[in-house]
Amino acid sequence: MNNKIINEWNKIKDYKIFDSINQFAILFDTNPNGSCYKKYSNYPWSKENFFFGEYKDLLNFYKTSTEIPFYLKPMVGKKYGQLELKSFNVKIKNNKRVYYANCICDCGKECEKEYNRIIEGHVTTCGEHKQIHKNDLLTNFKEIVEKYWDYEKNDDLPEFVNIKSDKGYWWKDETGSFKLKPTELTKRKFGTSFHEQCIFFYLKQLFKNVKNRYRVKLNNVITEADIFVEDYSIAIEYDGIF
């Protein structure tokens, strides 16, 4: 067994992509210059995220493949604005893959919209009817309210609480009840979570310069920290892959 096969095997041997090094070595019979790559570098090694070939093959994959990324599949059924995601497809535009979501709107109309524009909040309806603007918590943060709203401690119902309210309301999880203002929920950005915003909210009570979704330089690589306590150079990643 040559050293290259062993070196490549060591990258992936703990992730159950292949049963044995002998099974893995069969790949080198067809491409002895190949290497192991992650299709999507921000996600861990897995069978769905494994790519074998030369680097030029990987670049060609990025330009031509219409494979639906495995990480999009759990997004089916999620709702953004008035659009519920039903399925995904990929289109090639300017040698790049662009992800589209097939959606059904609250008005009953089916439509196809660019996925990134949906999750960034630029597209919220099918565009063929006038959007109904509701500013209550239940409408805008239904999943969070159903999971965390403390009906016992709050006098107000979430359907009557404005998302711009600066009043503290009670929320609860497995650790107990805690207060959080609706205005903190409206600051959510792509990739964040309810609990991340809770951590951010309470750290701001303790420290002066606390940033959310802050880009920092680590080992000459620019990365994004969920929460960054600037005065102490502390970065916090909540429920992240790394």
N, C-alpha and C positions, 0 to 999 in steps of 0.2 A: 504494500500500500504506500503510494508516494506521499511526500510531505504536504503537498497542496491539498489533497483530499482530506488529510488529517486536520489541517489548519481550518479548512472550511467547515468540516464536521464539528469542530470544537465551538464554532459560532452558534450552532443550532441544536446540539445533541441533547440539551436539557428541555427542549420544547415539544417533544413528541411529534415532530414533523415526519420523521422516518423511524422505523422500528430498529434499524441497525445501520452501522457505517457501511456494511456491504450493500444494503439496499440503496443507501445514499450514493455510493460510488458508481452505480449504474448510470447516473446522470453524466459522469465524465466520459463515458463511452461515446456519447453523442456530441459532447462539447467539452473537450479537455482544457479549454481556456476559460471555462465558465467560473463564476463565483456566486456566493450566496448574497442576496440583497433582500431588504424589506421593500415591498411595493410602496408602502406608505410609512415614511421614516418616523413619524411621530407615534406610531403604534407598535406594540411589542411583536416579537416573533410569534408566528402561528402558521398553521397550514394555509389559512386564507391570505396571510400577509407575506408569504414566501415567494421569492422570484429567483430563478437560477438562470444564469447566462452571462454573457459579457456585458460590460457597461453600456455599450452601444445598443444592445438588445433592450436594456432597461429604458433607455431614452426613447427608443422606438415604441416601447409599450406605453409610455406616457403620452406619445403623440397619436397613437392609432387604436389603442384598446378601448372597446366599449363595455368592458367588464364593470359591473356595479360594485363599488367598494363595499367590503363586508361591514364596515362601520356605519353605513347608511341604513342597513336593513332594520335595526331596532328603532329607527326614526319613523317607520310606517305606523300610522295611527296618531302621531303627534299633531297638535294643532297650533298654528301660528296665525293670530288675527282671526279671520273668518275662513281660513284654508286648512283643511285636514289632509295630511299627506297620505296618499294611497299606494304609490309605487314610484320607482325612479327609472330614468334612462340616461344615457350618455350620448352627447353629440360632440363631434370634432369641429372645433373652430380655431382657425389660425394655428394649426398644429398643436392645439391644446384640447384636453378633455373638459367639457363643461357639463355639469350635472343638472338635470332637470327633474322636477317633481311633478308627478301627476296628482292633481288635487281635486277635492270636491269642496265647493264653497258653501257657506251657510244658506245661500239663496238656492242651492240645488244644482248649480251649474258646475260641470266638470271642466277643468282647464289644466294647462301645462305651463309651469313657471320655473324660471331659473332658481335653483335651490339656494344659492348664496344670497340672492336678493330677498328671498323669503325669510331666512334666519337672521338677516341683518335688519329686518323690519321695513325694507323698501317696498315690498309687495305684501299686501294683507288681504286682498280680495281677488275675485276673478276679473274685476275691472268692468264688468258689464251691468253692475247695479250700484246704486248709491250706498256707500258704507254707512252703517249705523254706528254713530260714535257713542259709546258708553264708557264712562270713566269710573265705574265701580270696581272694587277689588275682585269680586267673584267673576265678572266678565273677563277681566284682563289677566287674572292669575288663578284660573279655576283649579288647576292641578295642585298648586301650592296651598290654596285656601282649603281645599277638601282634605289635604293631608295634614296641615299644620295649624289651622285656625283653632283657637281655644274658645269654644262656644260657651263654656262654663264661666270663664273669667271676663269675657268681653260683653258689655251691655249692648253694643251695636252688632247688627248682622252685617256680614261682609258685602252683601249686595247693596247696602246703604252707606258704605264707606268709600269716599273718594280716593283714588290712587295718589292724589296730590296732597292728601292729608298729612300734616306734620305731627299728628297726635300718635303717641305710642300705644300699640295694641298688643294683646297677649297672643303668643303662638306657643305651640308645644310639640315636643318630639319625645323620643325614648328617655331623654335626660331630664325632662321636666318642662316647666313653662318659662318663657322669657319674653321681654318686650322688644318690639321692633316697629319702626315707623313705616307706613306704606310708601313714603317717598324713597326709602332705601330700596324697595323692590323695583321702582321705576328706573333705578340706575343700573339694572342688570344688563350685561352685554353678552355677546356670543361666547358660549363655552363656560359661563359662570353657573353657579348653583345657589339655591336658597341658603344653604348653610355657609357657603363661602361669604355671602353678603352679611350673614349674622356675625361671622368672625371679623369681617372688615368693620362693621358697625361698632362692635365693642372695643376693638383695638383703637379706634379713633377716640374713644373716651379716655384711653390711657396714654396715648402718645400723640405728639403734635403732627408729625409728617408721615402719614400713612397713605399709601397709594394702592389703588385697585387696578389690576391688569396693567402692571408697570413693566416696561421693557428695561432689562438690566443686562450688563455685559459680564459673562462668566467664562473664564478661560478663553478670552478672545472670541466668544460666541455670543451673539445677541439672542436673548431668550425672554420670555414673558413670565413674570411672577404673578400668581393670583393676587397676592398681597405682599407689599414691600414696606417695611418699617425703615424709612430712609435714614433717620438719625443713628440707627444701630446696625445698618446694612443687613437686616434680617429679611429673608425671602420665605414666604409660606406658600406651599402648593397644597390645595385641599382636594383630596380624592382624585389625584392625578395619576397618570400612567407611571411616571417615574417615582 
